């Protein structure tokens, strides 16, 4: 059995579907119930309370783990006690490029490496699905706002992350590896707005925010250190953060999906 935490999220939901379609026994863990594929067991638990995972982990051989909660060691202790042998951690590119800022995922990575489990770490960059933040203004005004309109980053489709996770969870040979996951090419915020407009069949106006305007908006739902680290990546990315990684293609045998593909599949959110 494979346990998937964050089973209702952008990655977890698709991962559960892929594993179930492949005939795997799956336990989907989330804080709230949600529709699931037939045959998938749901377990209501919270990574902030590691003991709540005990029943979900019973009989599991592998765990897909989000960076959530404050005690990764306690989560891993629960997994080892239940007999889990493999853990795949969904971390963040920032844990490698800016570990002093992205201390939370970096701490999870360190705990996973110290564990007695076979581990694999996935480090995606920005998600294509972050464009959902524009959904309301695109629906109402056909407009999208973001800072650093012409700085490109190789954001990744969450469906590609899920496919990679399914491969790593089901196949041998990935223990001890850290995979960098990106899209096929850097794409700027302005280009992302244009791609959504193309999917809609109607132009989307792009409004470039100042750094200060974006920071004030992001502080409403993100901690200050994460806001400042994110703005640094968006505005002054390092070469490593702009690099297209070969890992998705190497693992899946195909190129990662372009942002335009994500926009076309999810265009209903912006209508």
ZIRA-V396687 format. One record per run of one state. SS is the DSSP state (~ for helix, > for strand, _ for the rest). FROM is the first residue (numbers start at 1). TO is the last residue. Records with the same first field share a line. If there is no record, write none. Layout:
# ZIRA-V396687
SS: FROM-TO ; FROM-TO
This chain:
# ZIRA-V396687
_: 1-1 ; 6-11 ; 22-25 ; 31-40 ; 45-49 ; 58-61 ; 67-71 ; 83-85 ; 91-93 ; 98-102 ; 115-117 ; 125-126 ; 142-142 ; 148-151 ; 154-155 ; 157-157 ; 171-176 ; 182-186 ; 201-204 ; 210-210 ; 219-223 ; 236-238 ; 243-246 ; 253-258 ; 266-266 ; 271-271
>: 2-5 ; 26-30 ; 41-44 ; 62-66 ; 86-90 ; 118-124 ; 127-127 ; 143-147 ; 152-153 ; 156-156 ; 177-181 ; 187-188 ; 205-209
~: 12-21 ; 50-57 ; 72-82 ; 94-97 ; 103-114 ; 128-141 ; 158-170 ; 189-200 ; 211-218 ; 224-235 ; 239-242 ; 247-252 ; 259-265 ; 267-270
